[in-house]
């Protein structure tokens, strides 16, 4: 257990997981500026980043960019060993269709690794205490809108219904985030799992 900003903790965990992936064909659904995508561009991996528009920053390691939509991935069935997606699922119009597409383009035995906010994170309960209800779509500013967020049970059920197996959901980071404060516990005690900031999900086709 140690203290860190959420951003730093998330990136460190993704980097740690990426370091174990070798000689794999990888798709990042919603690659954004390429910060997390570039962490997988090592160990003889072949990496593709997909997004609705290209906004990759030059400082990040090169990968193959594909313009496209998560709800209709422009790839053949069983094309990838691994699909990654970070802070994306909550923004997609039809999340069920997107998960179905991830399943379709994964090879048999392929895996998905993603991260998404926990709807019942600590800030949710603070707002509830002062009588404020969080409504969706949730506008977080800077062109960032969450159409929905998930509880641990809801997230697992989404993937189970699309036939994913060996589903593991990892509660991650406990703290509060704002424009002036971003500190928390990277690996909270188990009894506080429900209040974590986000979930990492790992699952297999």
N, C-alpha and C positions, 0 to 999 in steps of 0.2 A: 504494500500500500504506500503510495507517495502522492504528493500534490503536483498538479500541473495545470496548464490551461487546457481546455477541451480540444482546441485545434491541434496543439502539440501532441497531446496524448493519442488522438485519433491517427494522426500521420505516423507516429512512431509505431503504433500497432499494425497499421497497414504495411509499413516498410518491413517490419519483422515477418509478417505473413508472406509478403512478396519475395523475400530472400529465399524462401523454401521452394518456390515454384521454378521448375527447370524444363527447358525444351518443350514448352507448351504453347498452343495457339490460344490467345486470350482476347476477349472482347470487353471493352469498358463501355457500358451503356450509360450515356450521359457523361462524357469525358470532361466537359467544361473546359477549363484552361489547361488541362493536362497535368496538373500537379500530382494527383494520385496515380494516373495512368503511367506516368514516367517511372514510377517506382518498380514497375513490372518489366521494364525494358532492359533486362539483364538475363544472364544464365541461358542464353540462346533461345529466349522466348520470342515468339512472333506476335506482336501486339497491335490491335486495332482499337481506335477510339471513335465512338459514334456519338453524334449530337446533331441537333436541328440546325445549328450554325457553327461556323468555325471561329473559335476565339482562343486558340492555343497560344500560350505565351512562348516566345522564342527561347527562353532560358530552360525550358523543360526538354528532356531527352526526346528525340524524334520517335514517332510511331506513325502508323498508317491511319490517317483520318478519313472517316466515311460520313458523309452527310446523310442523316436518316432519322426515323422516328422509332422510339422504343416499342410502339404498338404494332409496328410492321417492319421488322428487321430485314434489311436487304441482303440476306445471306441464305444459303442452302441449308436444308435440314442437317443436323449433326455436323456442324462445321468447327466447333470450338471445344477445347478441353476445359476451359475455365471462363466464366462470365463474372465480371466485377461491376459494381455499381454503388456509388457512395453519395448519399444525400440526394437521391434522384426519385425513388419510388413514390415519395410523398407529393411530388410535383406532377406526376403523369396523370392525364385525364382518365384513362381506363387502365387501372393497375392490373386487373385480372388479365387483360389481353397482353400486357407487357410481360407478365410472369409466364404466360402461356408461350409467348414468343421466345423467351429465354430458354424454356424447356425444349422447344422445337430445335433451336440451333445448337444446343449442347449435344456432344457425343454421348453415347451410352457410357455411364460411369463418370461423365463430366460433372463439374461442380460449379456452384454459384456461391459468390462471396460478396455480401453487400452490407451497407449500413444505412440506418434510417432513424429519425428521432423517436423517442418514446413519448407517446401522448401524455402519460401520467408522470412525466419528469417533475423534479422538485419545484420548478417555477409554476407548474400547473396547480400544485397544492397551495402554494403561497397566494396565488390569485384567488383560489377558491375560498381561502380564509378571509379575504377582504371583500368577498361577494362578487368577484368578477369571473365571468364564464368565458372560456376560450371557445370562439366560434370559427367555423371553417366555411369558405376559404380563409386562411389565416395569413394576413399580409404582414410580412416581417421587414418590409422596406427593401430598397435597392433591387427592385424587380424580383423579389423572392416571395413566392406565394405557396404555402402548403395547402393543397386541396384536401388533404386528410393526414392524420397521423395514426399510429398503431399502438395497441397494447401488445405485450408479449404473446398472449394467446391469439389475438387477431392476426398477427404477423405469421405465426406458425401455421395457422389454419389456412391462410392464403396459399401458402406453398404446398401444404398437404393436399389441398383440393386440386392442385395442378400436377399431382402425382410425384412430387419430389419426395425423396426419402432421406433417412439419416440427417434429419434437420436438427441443427444445434443453434440455439439463440443465446448470445452472450451479452448480458447487461454490462454497460460500459460507462464510466465516468459519472461521478456524483458531485454536483456543485451548482453554482448559479452563473449565468452568463449575461453580460450586458455590455454596452459600449465602453464602460469604464472598469468593469470587473469581470474576470474570467479565471477562476481558480476552483479546483475541486479535487476529489480523490479519484485516482485512475481506476483502481479496482475496489469498489465499495464492499463492505461486509455483506454477506449473502442476505441477511434479513432486511437490507436496504435496497435490494435489487429493483424493486418496483419503482423506486424514485430516481433511477439512473437517467442520464441525459439521452442515451441512444442505445440501440441494439445492433450488434453485428450478427448477421445470419449466415450460416454455412449449411449447404444442402447438396444433395447428389441426385443425378438423374438415374 
